[in-house]
Amino acid sequence: MGRAVQGDEPIAGLSAGRHHGNRHGRSAAARQAVLEAADDLLAEKGYAGVTIEGIAARAGVAKQTVYRWWKTKTAVLMDAFLQDVTEDLTPADLGDLCEDLRTYLRQLAEFLGQSDSGAVFRALIAQAQHDPVFAEDFRDRFLNEQRVRDRLPLERAIQRGRLPSSVDVTAETDQLVGPLYYRILVTGEPIEPEFIDRLVDGFLRRST
């Protein structure tokens, strides 16, 4: 077993030989450990219970190592969240618009309401309500890019001639994903498969 990180020391569970003494490799491993620790702690303790000290301890790194890359715990959580989003919220291309939409909306609902990353998202949204500087950063780094990902199924369908080019992609995408965010963030109502089916069926009736 390796040693806990102090500065650029290898993290626990990673042998020094794995990176062959490469400083960049050790730093990359430590950075990833910090991101995973931030995710785990938020899921366990909630936003208020997460501290830089706690993140460092969970990751097995020195506190100074965390501060080398991030100034605040919110910044750590933001980067952890963005890493998860890129992996989990890119719509699959199944070749059929109906299946693409049903699959993606179910994936989005599970991500927002049931995953650890969804808990990070809700914490970041709450932080944005009283931190204008962070709110702008959150929009720039997540919301704008996520809206691009959300539109992919409709844009692909237009390119294939499955939807008319006159479809307002932005407005229709908002009507598909908006109700999921509303239930997760406002009403707390469950998102059943039948609810998603109604959203997709309504879109197909008015757009095809």
Backbone as a printed PyTorch tensor [residue, N CA C, xyz], in Angstrom:
tensor([[[  0.8360,  -1.1920,   0.0000],
         [  0.0000,   0.0000,   0.0000],
         [  0.8720,   1.2430,   0.0000]],

        [[  0.3920,   2.3250,  -0.6470],
         [  1.1500,   3.5660,  -0.6720],
         [  0.8950,   4.3630,   0.5770]],

        [[  1.5490,   5.4960,   0.6930],
         [  1.3880,   6.3890,   1.8250],
         [  0.3140,   7.4190,   1.5410]],

        [[ -0.2330,   8.0030,   2.6310],
         [ -1.1560,   9.1180,   2.4530],
         [ -0.3890,  10.2810,   1.8640]],

        [[ -1.0730,  11.0900,   1.0600],
         [ -0.4130,  12.1940,   0.3970],
         [ -0.0510,  13.2870,   1.3730]],

        [[  1.1400,  13.7600,   1.3040],
         [  1.5620,  14.9950,   1.9570],
         [  2.1750,  15.8310,   0.8460]],

        [[  1.4960,  16.9230,   0.4850],
         [  1.9340,  17.6680,  -0.6900],
         [  1.7050,  16.8160,  -1.9130]],

        [[  2.8060,  16.3880,  -2.5570],
         [  2.6870,  15.5970,  -3.7730],
         [  3.0010,  14.1290,  -3.5470]],

        [[  2.9240,  13.6510,  -2.2860],
         [  3.1720,  12.2400,  -2.0230],
         [  2.0660,  11.4040,  -2.6420]],

        [[  2.3080,  10.1220,  -2.9490],
         [  1.2640,   9.2520,  -3.5090],
         [  0.1120,   9.0770,  -2.5340]],

        [[ -1.0910,   8.9420,  -3.0490],
         [ -2.2430,   8.7230,  -2.1830],
         [ -2.2970,   7.2670,  -1.7640]],

        [[ -3.0380,   7.0250,  -0.6720],
         [ -3.1680,   5.6670,  -0.1630],
         [ -3.7520,   4.7620,  -1.2220]],

        [[ -3.2010,   3.5790,  -1.3400],
         [ -3.7300,   2.6150,  -2.2930],
         [ -3.0790,   2.7060,  -3.6550]],

        [[ -2.2080,   3.7240,  -3.8730],
         [ -1.5240,   3.8340,  -5.1410],
         [ -0.0280,   3.7110,  -4.8770]],

        [[  0.6040,   2.7330,  -5.4580],
         [  2.0280,   2.5470,  -5.2270],
         [  2.8170,   3.5810,  -5.9920]],

        [[  3.9730,   3.9230,  -5.4510],
         [  4.8230,   4.8940,  -6.1300],
         [  5.2270,   4.3990,  -7.5030]],

        [[  5.3940,   3.0920,  -7.6380],
         [  5.8260,   2.5570,  -8.9170],
         [  4.8040,   2.7300, -10.0200]],

        [[  3.5300,   2.9010,  -9.6440],
         [  2.4940,   3.0180, -10.6650],
         [  2.7460,   4.2150, -11.5670]],

        [[  3.2920,   5.3020, -10.9880],
         [  3.5140,   6.5100, -11.7720],
         [  4.9850,   6.7020, -12.1180]],

        [[  5.8220,   5.7470, -11.7190],
         [  7.2270,   5.7760, -12.0670],
         [  7.8750,   7.0980, -11.6930]],

        [[  7.5050,   7.6300, -10.5210],
         [  8.1340,   8.8470, -10.0430],
         [  7.6840,  10.0990, -10.7690]],

        [[  6.6470,  10.0220, -11.5780],
         [  6.1970,  11.1730, -12.3510],
         [  5.3560,  12.0910, -11.4810]],

        [[  5.7980,  13.3290, -11.2920],
         [  5.1050,  14.2760, -10.4270],
         [  3.6810,  14.5350, -10.9250]],

        [[  3.5430,  14.6760, -12.2530],
         [  2.2200,  14.9430, -12.7990],
         [  1.2550,  13.7970, -12.4920]],

        [[  1.7480,  12.5570, -12.5940],
         [  0.8700,  11.4230, -12.3180],
         [  0.3910,  11.4140, -10.8860]],

        [[  1.2950,  11.7040,  -9.9310],
         [  0.8990,  11.7470,  -8.5310],
         [ -0.0990,  12.8690,  -8.2890]],

        [[  0.1280,  14.0250,  -8.9010],
         [ -0.7730,  15.1550,  -8.7210],
         [ -2.1550,  14.8480,  -9.2860]],

        [[ -2.1920,  14.2000, -10.4510],
         [ -3.4750,  13.8590, -11.0610],
         [ -4.2470,  12.8850, -10.1780]],

        [[ -3.5430,  11.9220,  -9.5880],
         [ -4.2030,  10.9600,  -8.7130],
         [ -4.7350,  11.6350,  -7.4610]],

        [[ -3.9530,  12.5590,  -6.9060],
         [ -4.3910,  13.2770,  -5.7120],
         [ -5.6010,  14.1450,  -6.0290]],

        [[ -5.5810,  14.7990,  -7.1710],
         [ -6.7080,  15.6710,  -7.5540],
         [ -7.9880,  14.8520,  -7.7040]],

        [[ -7.8880,  13.6990,  -8.3370],
         [ -9.0580,  12.8460,  -8.5070],
         [ -9.5630,  12.3480,  -7.1600]],

        [[ -8.6540,  12.0310,  -6.2530],
         [ -9.0620,  11.5910,  -4.9200],
         [ -9.8320,  12.6870,  -4.1930]],

        [[ -9.4180,  13.9310,  -4.3630],
         [-10.1080,  15.0570,  -3.7300],
         [-11.5240,  15.2030,  -4.2950]],

        [[-11.6690,  15.1060,  -5.6080],
         [-12.9860,  15.2380,  -6.2260],
         [-13.9260,  14.1340,  -5.7420]],

        [[-13.4300,  12.9130,  -5.6710],
         [-14.2690,  11.8060,  -5.2120],
         [-14.6210,  11.9600,  -3.7400]],

        [[-13.6800,  12.4510,  -2.9410],
         [-13.9490,  12.6760,  -1.5240],
         [-15.0190,  13.7440,  -1.3320]],

        [[-14.9630,  14.7980,  -2.1180],
         [-15.9590,  15.8680,  -2.0160],
         [-17.3520,  15.3340,  -2.3340]],

        [[-17.4640,  14.5400,  -3.3820],
         [-18.7450,  13.9070,  -3.7360],
         [-19.2700,  13.0580,  -2.5810]],

        [[-18.4130,  12.2150,  -2.0380],
         [-18.8280,  11.2930,  -0.9830],
         [-19.2850,  12.0420,   0.2720]],

        [[-18.5250,  13.0570,   0.6610],
         [-18.8660,  13.7890,   1.8790],
         [-20.1630,  14.5560,   1.7420]],

        [[-20.4030,  15.1140,   0.5760],
         [-21.6520,  15.8420,   0.3860],
         [-22.8370,  14.9010,   0.5110]],

        [[-22.7120,  13.7190,  -0.0920],
         [-23.7980,  12.7430,  -0.0150],
         [-24.0410,  12.3070,   1.4300]],

        [[-22.9740,  12.2100,   2.2230],
         [-23.0950,  11.7310,   3.5980],
         [-23.5350,  12.8230,   4.5750]],

        [[-22.9940,  14.0330,   4.4180],
         [-23.1440,  15.0600,   5.4410],
         [-23.9560,  16.2790,   5.0120]],

        [[-24.2370,  16.4050,   3.7100],
         [-24.9080,  17.6070,   3.2410],
         [-23.9130,  18.7450,   3.0780]],

        [[-24.3540,  19.8130,   2.4070],
         [-23.4480,  20.9140,   2.0690],
         [-22.8050,  21.5200,   3.3080]],

        [[-23.6010,  21.7810,   4.3340],
         [-23.0700,  22.4430,   5.5300],
         [-22.0200,  21.6020,   6.2400]],

        [[-22.0840,  20.2830,   6.0550],
         [-21.1580,  19.4070,   6.7460],
         [-19.8430,  19.1830,   6.0240]],

        [[-19.7150,  19.7320,   4.8290],
         [-18.4940,  19.5570,   4.0570],
         [-17.5250,  20.6980,   4.3520]],

        [[-16.2750,  20.3680,   4.6260],
         [-15.2250,  21.3610,   4.8340],
         [-13.9980,  20.9780,   4.0220]],

        [[-13.1510,  21.9490,   3.7730],
         [-11.8900,  21.6560,   3.0860],
         [-11.0790,  20.6560,   3.8970]],

        [[-11.0770,  20.8380,   5.2200],
         [-10.3320,  19.9190,   6.0800],
         [-10.8670,  18.4990,   5.9550]],

        [[-12.1960,  18.3720,   5.9440],
         [-12.7990,  17.0580,   5.8170],
         [-12.5140,  16.4130,   4.4800]],

        [[-12.5690,  17.2280,   3.4150],
         [-12.2560,  16.7070,   2.0850],
         [-10.8190,  16.1920,   2.0370]],

        [[ -9.9030,  16.9760,   2.5800],
         [ -8.4980,  16.5780,   2.5650],
         [ -8.2890,  15.2800,   3.3330]],

        [[ -8.9260,  15.1900,   4.5010],
         [ -8.7620,  13.9880,   5.3140],
         [ -9.3140,  12.7650,   4.5960]],

        [[-10.5000,  12.9040,   3.9870],
         [-11.0990,  11.7740,   3.2800],
         [-10.2520,  11.3600,   2.0760]],

        [[ -9.6710,  12.3340,   1.3970],
         [ -8.8630,  12.0310,   0.2050],
         [ -7.4750,  11.5340,   0.5480]],

        [[ -7.0550,  11.7070,   1.8050],
         [ -5.7200,  11.3010,   2.1950],
         [ -4.6420,  12.2440,   1.6990]],

        [[ -4.9870,  13.5430,   1.6240],
         [ -4.0150,  14.5370,   1.1670],
         [ -3.8780,  15.6370,   2.2090]],

        [[ -2.8430,  16.4350,   2.0940],
         [ -2.6880,  17.5900,   2.9600],
         [ -3.6770,  18.6750,   2.5570]],

        [[ -4.1240,  19.4630,   3.5280],
         [ -5.0560,  20.5490,   3.2360],
         [ -4.4780,  21.5090,   2.1920]],

        [[ -3.1590,  21.7320,   2.2580],
         [ -2.5190,  22.6240,   1.3040],
         [ -2.6400,  22.0980,  -0.1230]],

        [[ -2.7210,  20.7850,  -0.2660],
         [ -2.8890,  20.2000,  -1.6020],
         [ -4.2280,  20.5970,  -2.1910]],

        [[ -5.2720,  20.5970,  -1.3780],
         [ -6.5870,  21.0130,  -1.8590],
         [ -6.5560,  22.4810,  -2.2490]],

        [[ -5.9810,  23.3180,  -1.3850],
         [ -5.9430,  24.7520,  -1.6590],
         [ -5.0680,  25.0990,  -2.8640]],

        [[ -4.2230,  24.1910,  -3.2710],
         [ -3.4210,  24.4320,  -4.4720],
         [ -4.3150,  24.5680,  -5.6990]],

        [[ -5.4190,  23.8220,  -5.7280],
         [ -6.2910,  23.8200,  -6.8990],
         [ -7.5970,  24.5850,  -6.6930]],

        [[ -8.0780,  24.6600,  -5.4550],
         [ -9.3800,  25.2900,  -5.2020],
         [ -9.3010,  26.2280,  -4.0050]],

        [[-10.0220,  27.3550,  -4.0880],
         [-10.0220,  28.3250,  -2.9950],
         [-11.1020,  28.0280,  -1.9610]],

        [[-12.2010,  27.3860,  -2.3770],
         [-13.3280,  27.1440,  -1.4810],
         [-13.8680,  25.7400,  -1.6910]],

        [[-14.6660,  25.2800,  -0.7350],
         [-15.2750,  23.9590,  -0.8850],
         [-16.2790,  23.9570,  -2.0360]],

        [[-16.9400,  25.1010,  -2.2800],
         [-17.8870,  25.1840,  -3.3920],
         [-17.1750,  24.9530,  -4.7140]],

        [[-15.9740,  25.4800,  -4.8500],
         [-15.2090,  25.2800,  -6.0760],
         [-14.8560,  23.8050,  -6.2660]],

        [[-14.5120,  23.1210,  -5.1760],
         [-14.2180,  21.6870,  -5.2660],
         [-15.4650,  20.9320,  -5.7170]],

        [[-16.5920,  21.2190,  -5.0630],
         [-17.8320,  20.5270,  -5.3870],
         [-18.2620,  20.7960,  -6.8210]],

        [[-18.0330,  22.0180,  -7.2870],
         [-18.3890,  22.3670,  -8.6610],
         [-17.6030,  21.5170,  -9.6550]],

        [[-16.2940,  21.3930,  -9.4440],
         [-15.4970,  20.5940, -10.3660],
         [-15.8550,  19.1140, -10.2940]],

        [[-16.1520,  18.6280,  -9.1030],
         [-16.5740,  17.2300,  -8.9610],
         [-17.8820,  16.9940,  -9.7180]],

        [[-18.7920,  17.9360,  -9.5820],
         [-20.0820,  17.8270, -10.2570],
         [-19.9180,  17.8580, -11.7720]],

        [[-19.1100,  18.7760, -12.2850],
         [-18.9360,  18.8950, -13.7290],
         [-18.3330,  17.6320, -14.3180]],

        [[-17.4290,  17.0000, -13.5920],
         [-16.8440,  15.7480, -14.0650],
         [-17.9230,  14.6700, -14.1900]],

        [[-18.8090,  14.5900, -13.1930],
         [-19.8700,  13.5850, -13.2230],
         [-20.8710,  13.8700, -14.3410]],

        [[-21.1930,  15.1430, -14.5400],
         [-22.1840,  15.5150, -15.5500],
         [-21.7310,  15.0970, -16.9380]],

        [[-20.4790,  15.3840, -17.2480],
         [-19.9760,  15.0440, -18.5710],
         [-20.1210,  13.5530, -18.8420]],

        [[-19.9160,  12.7360, -17.8200],
         [-20.0120,  11.2870, -17.9870],
         [-21.4590,  10.8040, -18.0280]],

        [[-22.3290,  11.4260, -17.2260],
         [-23.6580,  10.8600, -16.9870],
         [-24.8010,  11.5420, -17.7360]],

        [[-24.6130,  12.7570, -18.2330],
         [-25.7290,  13.4820, -18.8230],
         [-25.5040,  13.8570, -20.2790]],

        [[-24.8620,  12.9850, -21.0190],
         [-24.7900,  13.1370, -22.4700],
         [-25.7670,  12.1420, -23.0850]],

        [[-26.8000,  12.6250, -23.7930],
         [-27.8340,  11.7220, -24.3170],
         [-27.2740,  10.6830, -25.2800]],

        [[-27.7230,   9.4560, -25.1040],
         [-27.3190,   8.3900, -26.0200],
         [-28.0410,   8.5540, -27.3500]],

        [[-27.4140,   8.0750, -28.4040],
         [-28.0320,   8.0780, -29.7350],
         [-28.4680,   6.6530, -30.0530]],

        [[-29.7620,   6.3830, -29.8420],
         [-30.3010,   5.0400, -30.0590],
         [-30.9180,   4.8820, -31.4450]],

        [[-30.9110,   5.9680, -32.2170],
         [-31.4250,   5.8940, -33.5780],
         [-32.9190,   6.0840, -33.7050]],

        [[-33.6160,   6.2880, -32.5940],
         [-35.0660,   6.4930, -32.6210],
         [-35.3970,   7.6420, -31.6630]],

        [[-36.0850,   8.6640, -32.1550],
         [-36.3340,   9.8520, -31.3570],
         [-37.1020,   9.5400, -30.0860]],

        [[-38.1550,   8.7380, -30.2010],
         [-38.9680,   8.4140, -29.0280],
         [-38.1200,   7.7330, -27.9520]],

        [[-37.3490,   6.7400, -28.3350],
         [-36.5120,   6.0270, -27.3730],
         [-35.3990,   6.9060, -26.8410]],

        [[-34.8420,   7.7430, -27.7110],
         [-33.8060,   8.6710, -27.2610],
         [-34.3380,   9.5590, -26.1390]],

        [[-35.5400,  10.0990, -26.3380],
         [-36.1030,  11.0140, -25.3450],
         [-36.4900,  10.3000, -24.0580]],

        [[-37.1550,   9.1750, -24.1800],
         [-37.5510,   8.4370, -22.9740],
         [-36.3160,   8.0320, -22.1590]],

        [[-35.3250,   7.5110, -22.8400],
         [-34.1110,   7.0590, -22.1510],
         [-33.3960,   8.2220, -21.4840]],

        [[-33.2770,   9.3230, -22.2060],
         [-32.5390,  10.4520, -21.6460],
         [-33.2810,  11.0910, -20.4710]],

        [[-34.5970,  11.2500, -20.5910],
         [-35.3380,  11.8670, -19.4940],
         [-35.3180,  10.9740, -18.2490]],

        [[-35.3670,   9.6800, -18.4200],
         [-35.2490,   8.7840, -17.2650],
         [-33.8450,   8.8750, -16.6440]],

        [[-32.8500,   8.9720, -17.5030],
         [-31.4710,   9.1260, -17.0390],
         [-31.3170,  10.4390, -16.2700]],

        [[-31.8910,  11.5210, -16.7950],
         [-31.8140,  12.8200, -16.1380],
         [-32.5280,  12.8050, -14.7960]],

        [[-33.7140,  12.1960, -14.7590],
         [-34.4740,  12.1300, -13.5110],
         [-33.7210,  11.3560, -12.4420]],

        [[-33.1260,  10.2390, -12.8300],
         [-32.3510,   9.4440, -11.8660],
         [-31.1330,  10.2130, -11.3840]],

        [[-30.4570,  10.8940, -12.2990],
         [-29.2750,  11.6680, -11.9400],
         [-29.6290,  12.7600, -10.9410]],

        [[-30.6740,  13.5330, -11.2290],
         [-31.0320,  14.6650, -10.3780],
         [-31.6000,  14.2300,  -9.0330]],

        [[-32.3870,  13.1760,  -9.0350],
         [-33.1240,  12.8350,  -7.8220],
         [-32.5670,  11.7240,  -6.9750]],

        [[-31.6920,  10.8730,  -7.5370],
         [-31.2750,   9.6910,  -6.8000],
         [-29.7700,   9.5150,  -6.6570]],

        [[-28.9830,  10.2020,  -7.4660],
         [-27.5390,   9.9810,  -7.4420],
         [-26.8440,  10.9330,  -6.4780]],

        [[-25.6290,  10.5670,  -6.0920],
         [-24.8140,  11.4680,  -5.2820],
         [-24.5460,  12.7710,  -6.0320]],

        [[-24.3580,  12.6720,  -7.3470],
         [-24.1190,  13.8760,  -8.1380],
         [-25.3350,  14.7920,  -8.1310]],

        [[-26.5190,  14.1980,  -8.0870],
         [-27.7250,  15.0070,  -7.9810],
         [-27.7680,  15.7780,  -6.6710]],

        [[-27.2760,  15.1480,  -5.6060],
         [-27.2020,  15.8490,  -4.3220],
         [-26.2480,  17.0300,  -4.4130]],

        [[-25.1420,  16.8560,  -5.1430],
         [-24.2160,  17.9670,  -5.3590],
         [-24.9190,  19.0730,  -6.1350]],

        [[-25.6400,  18.7030,  -7.1740],
         [-26.3750,  19.6900,  -7.9780],
         [-27.3360,  20.4980,  -7.1130]],

        [[-28.1050,  19.8330,  -6.2740],
         [-29.0710,  20.5550,  -5.4460],
         [-28.3710,  21.4960,  -4.4710]],

        [[-27.2270,  21.0620,  -3.9450],
         [-26.4670,  21.9230,  -3.0430],
         [-25.9300,  23.1440,  -3.7750]],

        [[-25.4640,  22.9450,  -5.0030],
         [-24.9210,  24.0590,  -5.7630],
         [-26.0180,  25.0370,  -6.1700]],

        [[-27.1900,  24.5200,  -6.5220],
         [-28.3150,  25.3940,  -6.8520],
         [-28.6830,  26.2430,  -5.6450]],

        [[-28.7070,  25.6360,  -4.4680],
         [-29.0240,  26.3780,  -3.2470],
         [-27.9810,  27.4650,  -2.9920]],

        [[-26.7040,  27.1310,  -3.1800],
         [-25.6380,  28.1100,  -2.9880],
         [-25.7920,  29.2800,  -3.9530]],

        [[-26.2070,  28.9920,  -5.1680],
         [-26.3380,  30.0390,  -6.1880],
         [-27.4220,  31.0560,  -5.8530]],

        [[-28.3840,  30.6880,  -5.0120],
         [-29.4770,  31.6060,  -4.6890],
         [-29.0050,  32.8060,  -3.8850]],

        [[-27.9200,  32.6670,  -3.1370],
         [-27.4680,  33.7990,  -2.3300],
         [-26.0080,  34.1530,  -2.5950]],

        [[-25.4640,  33.6830,  -3.7060],
         [-24.0910,  34.0070,  -4.0780],
         [-24.0740,  34.3560,  -5.5630]],

        [[-24.2870,  35.6360,  -5.9160],
         [-24.3960,  36.0300,  -7.3320],
         [-23.1630,  35.6920,  -8.1610]],

        [[-21.9870,  35.8160,  -7.5670],
         [-20.7700,  35.5100,  -8.3120],
         [-20.7310,  34.0220,  -8.6620]],

        [[-21.0430,  33.1870,  -7.6780],
         [-21.0720,  31.7530,  -7.9480],
         [-22.1930,  31.4080,  -8.9280]],

        [[-23.3470,  32.0680,  -8.8010],
         [-24.4720,  31.7900,  -9.6980],
         [-24.0770,  32.0160, -11.1570]],

        [[-23.3380,  33.0960, -11.4110],
         [-22.8930,  33.3670, -12.7820],
         [-21.9330,  32.2870, -13.2620]],

        [[-21.0230,  31.8720, -12.3830],
         [-20.0700,  30.8110, -12.7330],
         [-20.7930,  29.4960, -12.9810]],

        [[-21.8070,  29.2180, -12.1670],
         [-22.5820,  27.9850, -12.3150],
         [-23.3030,  27.9620, -13.6590]],

        [[-23.8890,  29.0850, -14.0260],
         [-24.5490,  29.1530, -15.3390],
         [-23.5470,  28.9630, -16.4660]],

        [[-22.4070,  29.6430, -16.3710],
         [-21.4260,  29.5810, -17.4500],
         [-20.8300,  28.1920, -17.6100]],

        [[-20.5420,  27.5460, -16.4850],
         [-19.8000,  26.2890, -16.5430],
         [-20.6950,  25.0540, -16.6080]],

        [[-21.9340,  25.1660, -16.1370],
         [-22.8190,  24.0040, -16.1850],
         [-24.0690,  24.2350, -17.0180]],

        [[-24.8900,  25.1860, -16.6320],
         [-26.2070,  25.3020, -17.2390],
         [-26.1440,  25.5230, -18.7450]],

        [[-25.2560,  26.3900, -19.1860],
         [-25.1760,  26.6510, -20.6230],
         [-24.7540,  25.4070, -21.3910]],

        [[-23.7690,  24.6810, -20.8690],
         [-23.3250,  23.4610, -21.5490],
         [-24.3580,  22.3540, -21.4440]],

        [[-25.0660,  22.2910, -20.3080],
         [-26.0750,  21.2570, -20.1700],
         [-27.2440,  21.4830, -21.1240]],

        [[-27.5910,  22.7360, -21.3580],
         [-28.6560,  23.0190, -22.3240],
         [-28.2560,  22.5500, -23.7180]],

        [[-26.9880,  22.6400, -24.0490],
         [-26.5130,  22.1210, -25.3350],
         [-26.6980,  20.6090, -25.3840]],

        [[-26.3270,  19.9170, -24.2920],
         [-26.5060,  18.4580, -24.2530],
         [-27.9830,  18.0900, -24.3130]],

        [[-28.8240,  18.8280, -23.5910],
         [-30.2600,  18.5250, -23.5700],
         [-30.8790,  18.6020, -24.9600]],

        [[-30.3600,  19.4750, -25.7940],
         [-30.9510,  19.6690, -27.1270],
         [-30.5230,  18.6040, -28.1340]],

        [[-29.5340,  17.8050, -27.8020],
         [-28.9710,  16.8720, -28.7830],
         [-30.0040,  15.9330, -29.4160]],

        [[-30.9100,  15.3010, -28.6420],
         [-31.8530,  14.3840, -29.2950],
         [-32.7120,  15.0630, -30.3610]],

        [[-33.1550,  16.2820, -30.0930],
         [-33.9950,  16.9910, -31.0670],
         [-33.1720,  17.4370, -32.2680]],

        [[-31.9690,  17.9120, -32.0460],
         [-31.1320,  18.3560, -33.1560],
         [-30.7620,  17.1930, -34.0680]],

        [[-30.4920,  16.0250, -33.4810],
         [-30.1930,  14.8510, -34.3000],
         [-31.4120,  14.4560, -35.1290]],

        [[-32.5980,  14.5400, -34.5070],
         [-33.8190,  14.1620, -35.2240],
         [-34.0880,  15.1020, -36.3940]],

        [[-33.8120,  16.3820, -36.2360],
         [-33.9740,  17.3350, -37.3370],
         [-33.0010,  17.0170, -38.4610]],

        [[-31.7590,  16.7140, -38.1170],
         [-30.7620,  16.3780, -39.1310],
         [-31.1600,  15.1380, -39.9270]],

        [[-31.8730,  14.2010, -39.2910],
         [-32.2790,  12.9650, -39.9570],
         [-33.6360,  13.0780, -40.6450]],

        [[-34.2560,  14.2610, -40.5440],
         [-35.5600,  14.4440, -41.1680],
         [-36.7050,  13.8860, -40.3510]],

        [[-36.4450,  13.4950, -39.1110],
         [-37.4880,  12.9510, -38.2410],
         [-38.3560,  14.0560, -37.6520]],

        [[-37.7950,  15.2510, -37.5420],
         [-38.5340,  16.4170, -37.0900],
         [-38.4070,  17.5200, -38.1290]],

        [[-39.4330,  18.3550, -38.2840],
         [-39.3100,  19.4850, -39.2150],
         [-38.3100,  20.5110, -38.6950]],

        [[-37.6590,  21.1940, -39.6180],
         [-36.6570,  22.1840, -39.2250],
         [-37.2730,  23.3850, -38.5280]],

        [[-38.5890,  23.5210, -38.5980],
         [-39.2710,  24.6520, -37.9660],
         [-39.4580,  24.4690, -36.4550]],

        [[-39.1610,  23.2930, -35.9350],
         [-39.3190,  23.0510, -34.5000],
         [-38.4250,  24.0020, -33.7090]],

        [[-39.0050,  24.6370, -32.6960],
         [-38.2360,  25.5080, -31.7970],
         [-37.5240,  24.6000, -30.7940]],

        [[-36.2920,  24.2560, -31.0960],
         [-35.5620,  23.2590, -30.3090],
         [-35.3920,  23.7140, -28.8670]],

        [[-35.0600,  24.9710, -28.6690],
         [-34.8300,  25.4570, -27.3080],
         [-36.1020,  25.4040, -26.4780]],

        [[-37.2010,  25.9050, -27.0270],
         [-38.4640,  25.9300, -26.2870],
         [-38.9660,  24.5110, -26.0110]],

        [[-38.8740,  23.6340, -26.9930],
         [-39.3560,  22.2690, -26.8100],
         [-38.4950,  21.5060, -25.8080]],

        [[-37.1990,  21.7390, -25.8470],
         [-36.3250,  21.0890, -24.8670],
         [-36.6730,  21.5360, -23.4570]],

        [[-36.9390,  22.8380, -23.2950],
         [-37.3360,  23.3480, -21.9770],
         [-38.6120,  22.6760, -21.4860]],

        [[-39.5450,  22.4110, -22.3940],
         [-40.8010,  21.7770, -21.9940],
         [-40.6200,  20.3060, -21.6530]],

        [[-39.5670,  19.7060, -22.1740],
         [-39.3000,  18.3080, -21.8610],
         [-38.5420,  18.1580, -20.5400]],

        [[-37.4790,  18.9310, -20.3540],
         [-36.6630,  18.7520, -19.1530],
         [-37.1340,  19.6170, -17.9930]],

        [[-37.7930,  20.7330, -18.2950],
         [-38.2090,  21.6490, -17.2300],
         [-39.0550,  21.0030, -16.1480]],

        [[-40.0560,  20.1940, -16.5080],
         [-40.8690,  19.5610, -15.4690],
         [-40.0800,  18.6570, -14.5250]],

        [[-38.9860,  18.0690, -15.0080],
         [-38.1700,  17.2220, -14.1330],
         [-37.4750,  18.0730, -13.0770]],

        [[-36.8730,  19.1700, -13.5150],
         [-36.2240,  20.0690, -12.5590],
         [-37.2440,  20.6310, -11.5660]],

        [[-38.4450,  20.9410, -12.0470],
         [-39.4810,  21.5050, -11.1790],
         [-39.8620,  20.5180, -10.0750]],

        [[-40.0290,  19.2690, -10.4480],
         [-40.3880,  18.2680,  -9.4300],
         [-39.2390,  18.0120,  -8.4550]],

        [[-38.0310,  17.9760,  -8.9640],
         [-36.8830,  17.7100,  -8.0960],
         [-36.6360,  18.8760,  -7.1450]],

        [[-36.6980,  20.0980,  -7.6490],
         [-36.2750,  21.2620,  -6.8760],
         [-37.3980,  21.9900,  -6.1530]],

        [[-38.6420,  21.8440,  -6.6100],
         [-39.7360,  22.6470,  -6.0540],
         [-40.7630,  21.7990,  -5.3260]],

        [[-41.4150,  20.8930,  -6.0350],
         [-42.5430,  20.1820,  -5.4200],
         [-42.1250,  18.9260,  -4.6700]],

        [[-40.9980,  18.3250,  -5.0670],
         [-40.5870,  17.0710,  -4.4390],
         [-41.4080,  15.8720,  -4.8660]],

        [[-42.2610,  16.0380,  -5.8690],
         [-43.0690,  14.9110,  -6.3490],
         [-42.1860,  13.8790,  -7.0430]],

        [[-42.5690,  12.6190,  -6.9910],
         [-41.7830,  11.5960,  -7.6820],
         [-41.9190,  11.7300,  -9.1930]],

        [[-40.9250,  11.2490,  -9.9010],
         [-40.9530,  11.2570, -11.3700],
         [-41.0910,   9.8140, -11.8260]],

        [[-42.3310,   9.4080, -12.0670],
         [-42.5940,   8.0350, -12.4770],
         [-42.3510,   7.8860, -13.9780]],

        [[-42.1110,   6.6520, -14.4440],
         [-41.9640,   6.4280, -15.8860],
         [-43.1670,   6.9300, -16.6750]],

        [[-44.3590,   6.8220, -16.0790],
         [-45.5610,   7.2740, -16.7770],
         [-45.5430,   8.7800, -16.9960]],

        [[-44.9730,   9.5190, -16.0420],
         [-44.8740,  10.9720, -16.1780],
         [-43.9630,  11.3280, -17.3540]],

        [[-42.8440,  10.6320, -17.4580],
         [-41.9360,  10.8670, -18.5740],
         [-42.5870,  10.4740, -19.8980]],

        [[-43.3140,   9.3670, -19.9090],
         [-44.0000,   8.9520, -21.1300],
         [-44.9760,  10.0270, -21.6010]],

        [[-45.6770,  10.6650, -20.6550],
         [-46.6220,  11.7150, -21.0350],
         [-45.9080,  12.9240, -21.6200]],

        [[-44.7600,  13.2630, -21.0670],
         [-43.9840,  14.3850, -21.6090],
         [-43.5510,  14.1000, -23.0510]],

        [[-43.0340,  12.8930, -23.2630],
         [-42.5540,  12.5390, -24.6000],
         [-43.7100,  12.4420, -25.5860]],

        [[-44.8050,  11.7970, -25.1720],
         [-45.9500,  11.6540, -26.0710],
         [-46.5270,  13.0190, -26.4430]],

        [[-46.5990,  13.9340, -25.4800],
         [-47.0960,  15.2770, -25.7610],
         [-46.2110,  16.0050, -26.7500]],

        [[-44.9080,  15.8690, -26.5780],
         [-43.9950,  16.5090, -27.5190],
         [-44.1770,  15.9410, -28.9300]],

        [[-44.2530,  14.6320, -29.0500],
         [-44.3610,  13.9990, -30.3710],
         [-45.6680,  14.3830, -31.0480]],

        [[-46.7480,  14.5050, -30.2800],
         [-48.0360,  14.8880, -30.8840],
         [-47.9820,  16.2910, -31.4810]],

        [[-47.3380,  17.2050, -30.7940],
         [-47.3630,  18.5940, -31.2830],
         [-46.2330,  18.9170, -32.2650]],

        [[-45.2600,  18.0080, -32.3880],
         [-44.0750,  18.3580, -33.1750],
         [-43.8500,  17.5000, -34.4140]],

        [[-44.5290,  16.3680, -34.5040],
         [-44.2710,  15.4790, -35.6640],
         [-45.5080,  15.3550, -36.5320]]])
